[in-house]
């Protein structure tokens, strides 16, 4: 390689992405969740999406083929939620109010969109697992998104000049 890993990471950071939270239930039924920014559509028919997770993640086993999870697309005012689930905090759900999706998955209110998924396939590439998930249900609403670019969270200004 003619570049260092940090330079590669910095260059990738120039691509603005949305921010999402993935929640699921562990085998013992406790809620788990992680923040991601590697979400993308794959196919409309069948409805497939992808996201990636580090191979070192302690949550990796909970997203194996056949497992269910809920992807939340975060809104402009949910940065604290994104930071909490990106942290190494052990009990991320402690003290947080949340509901459940129609499939019993932990669900946080007021997100832009929700995708109820089942892991369809996964591929280990480099230091990440690429999760391909089939969407079984969804919900969405008009709100301004939370973005991530250059190692920082950002918010778009809406047409009115105010986020929201």
C-alpha positions as CSV (number, residue, x, y, z in Angstrom):
1,X,0.0,0.0,0.0
2,X,1.2,3.5,-0.8
3,X,-0.8,5.0,2.2
4,X,-1.2,4.4,5.9
5,X,-4.3,3.1,7.6
6,X,-5.0,6.5,9.2
7,X,-4.8,8.2,5.8
8,X,-7.3,5.7,4.4
9,X,-9.7,6.2,7.3
10,X,-9.4,10.0,7.0
11,X,-10.2,9.8,3.2
12,X,-13.2,7.5,3.9
13,X,-14.4,10.0,6.5
14,X,-15.0,12.6,3.7
15,X,-18.1,10.6,2.7
16,X,-21.1,11.8,4.6
17,X,-23.4,9.0,5.9
18,X,-26.5,8.7,7.8
19,X,-26.4,7.2,11.3
20,X,-28.4,4.1,12.3
21,X,-28.9,2.1,15.4
22,X,-29.4,-1.7,15.2
23,X,-31.2,-3.4,18.1
24,X,-31.9,-7.1,18.8
25,X,-32.4,-9.6,21.6
26,X,-29.6,-11.7,22.9
27,X,-30.3,-15.4,23.4
28,X,-31.2,-14.7,27.1
29,X,-33.8,-12.1,25.8
30,X,-31.9,-9.0,27.0
31,X,-31.8,-6.1,24.6
32,X,-28.6,-5.3,22.7
33,X,-27.8,-2.5,20.3
34,X,-25.0,-0.9,18.3
35,X,-24.6,2.3,16.3
36,X,-23.7,1.9,12.6
37,X,-23.0,4.2,9.7
38,X,-22.5,1.5,7.1
39,X,-26.1,1.0,6.0
40,X,-27.1,0.6,2.4
41,X,-29.9,-0.8,0.2
42,X,-29.0,-3.9,-1.8
43,X,-32.2,-5.0,-3.6
44,X,-35.9,-4.0,-4.0
45,X,-37.0,-7.5,-4.9
46,X,-36.4,-9.2,-2.6
47,X,-36.1,-6.3,-0.1
48,X,-32.5,-6.5,1.1
49,X,-30.2,-4.1,3.0
50,X,-26.6,-4.4,4.2
51,X,-24.6,-3.1,7.1
52,X,-21.3,-4.1,8.6
53,X,-20.0,-5.0,12.1
54,X,-16.4,-5.4,13.3
55,X,-15.3,-9.0,13.7
56,X,-14.2,-8.1,17.2
57,X,-17.7,-6.9,18.3
58,X,-19.0,-8.8,21.4
59,X,-22.4,-8.6,19.7
60,X,-21.4,-10.5,16.5
61,X,-23.1,-13.8,17.5
62,X,-26.4,-12.0,18.0
63,X,-26.6,-11.2,14.2
64,X,-26.0,-14.7,12.8
65,X,-27.9,-16.0,9.9
66,X,-31.6,-16.3,10.8
67,X,-31.5,-13.8,13.7
68,X,-33.9,-10.9,13.8
69,X,-32.9,-7.2,14.3
70,X,-34.4,-3.7,14.0
71,X,-32.5,-1.0,12.1
72,X,-33.4,2.6,13.3
73,X,-32.4,5.5,11.0
74,X,-31.7,8.2,13.5
75,X,-33.0,11.8,13.4
76,X,-31.1,15.0,13.9
77,X,-31.9,15.2,17.6
78,X,-30.8,11.6,18.4
79,X,-27.0,12.2,18.7
80,X,-26.9,11.2,22.4
81,X,-28.5,7.8,21.4
82,X,-26.0,7.3,18.7
83,X,-23.1,8.1,21.0
84,X,-24.4,5.9,23.8
85,X,-24.7,2.8,21.5
86,X,-21.3,3.5,19.9
87,X,-19.7,3.5,23.3
88,X,-18.2,0.5,25.2
89,X,-20.7,1.0,27.9
90,X,-21.8,-2.4,29.3
91,X,-25.5,-1.8,30.0
92,X,-26.5,0.6,27.1
93,X,-30.3,0.2,27.7
94,X,-30.1,1.0,31.4
95,X,-32.3,4.0,32.2
96,X,-33.6,4.4,28.6
97,X,-37.3,4.3,27.7
98,X,-38.0,2.1,24.7
99,X,-40.9,0.2,23.2
100,X,-41.0,-3.0,21.1
101,X,-41.5,-3.6,17.4
102,X,-44.2,-5.9,16.1
103,X,-41.6,-8.7,16.4
104,X,-40.6,-7.9,20.0
105,X,-37.4,-6.1,19.1
106,X,-36.3,-3.1,21.2
107,X,-37.5,0.1,19.4
108,X,-36.8,3.8,20.1
109,X,-39.3,6.4,19.3
110,X,-39.1,9.3,16.8
111,X,-36.6,7.8,14.3
112,X,-36.8,8.6,10.6
113,X,-37.3,5.0,9.6
114,X,-37.3,1.5,10.9
115,X,-36.5,-1.8,9.1
116,X,-37.5,-5.1,10.8
117,X,-35.0,-7.6,9.4
118,X,-33.8,-11.2,9.5
119,X,-30.1,-11.9,8.7
120,X,-30.1,-13.5,5.3
121,X,-26.3,-13.9,4.7
122,X,-23.0,-12.6,6.0
123,X,-19.6,-12.3,4.6
124,X,-16.4,-11.8,6.5
125,X,-14.1,-9.3,4.7
126,X,-11.0,-7.9,6.3
127,X,-11.8,-6.8,9.9
128,X,-15.6,-6.6,9.4
129,X,-18.6,-8.8,8.7
130,X,-21.0,-7.6,6.0
131,X,-24.5,-8.4,7.1
132,X,-27.1,-8.9,4.4
133,X,-30.6,-8.6,5.9
134,X,-34.0,-9.3,4.4
135,X,-36.6,-6.6,5.4
136,X,-39.9,-8.0,6.7
137,X,-41.5,-4.8,7.9
138,X,-40.8,-1.0,7.8
139,X,-42.1,2.3,9.0
140,X,-40.9,5.9,8.2
141,X,-41.7,9.5,8.8
142,X,-40.5,12.9,7.5
143,X,-37.7,14.3,9.8
144,X,-34.3,15.6,9.3
145,X,-31.5,13.0,9.5
146,X,-28.5,12.8,11.8
147,X,-25.3,12.6,9.7
148,X,-21.7,11.6,10.3
149,X,-18.8,13.1,8.3
150,X,-15.1,13.8,9.1
151,X,-15.4,12.0,12.4
152,X,-18.2,14.3,13.6
153,X,-22.0,14.2,13.8
154,X,-23.7,16.8,11.7
155,X,-27.2,18.0,10.9
156,X,-28.7,19.3,7.7
157,X,-30.6,22.5,7.7
158,X,-34.2,21.9,6.6
159,X,-35.9,24.0,4.0
160,X,-37.3,26.2,6.8
161,X,-33.8,26.7,8.1
162,X,-34.5,24.8,11.3
163,X,-33.8,21.1,11.8
164,X,-36.8,19.0,12.5
